[in-house]
């Protein structure tokens, strides 16, 4: 059994809806094919950008993404959308989904209020267990995102990058969430696992 298959099985056993896609193109089609005429909010995600989902979904839906239209109004509309799309910093093969956030919009939106939550993640996000997933989120995903955002934090300036649990005012890892099962305040939580490396 591959890591992707093992993770899919564990997620399903915890109550998540799971789709497995071999390629980014297939994943984008899977997500877009299930959405039409809805309001869709995006969390900050290199994975979603690489999937080309904004342009694809904007054809048939009303899409809110602060990466495309910066500002608090866009964040608020994304938070109130019917469907929320994001990725994960790590997913354990035991079925837990880990995310770190600085602003809080992504974590908040994953926890409550949407008819549907879609989490798309490449095979590079998979980790053997929860401890490894937490390590990945803190020492791989967060430092690379800090570098992408040109933050002068210890994690971004260290080579190789790693978490220093710093107190920098530019720190991007201010909150951590672990989804152990779908949240009761979200209608449906779907995880789309992709057999390619995407995002950080």
Secondary structure, DSSP 8 states (H G I E B T S, - for coil): --HHHHHHHHHHHTT-EEEEESSHHHHHHHHHHT--S-EEEE-S-HHHHHHTHHHHHHTTSEEE-TTTS-SHHHHHHHHTSSEEEE--SEEETTS-EEEEESSSHHHHHHHSS-SEEEEEEEGGGEESSHHHHHHHIIIIIHHHHHHHTT---HHHHSSS--------TT----EEEEESS--TTSSEEEEEEESS----
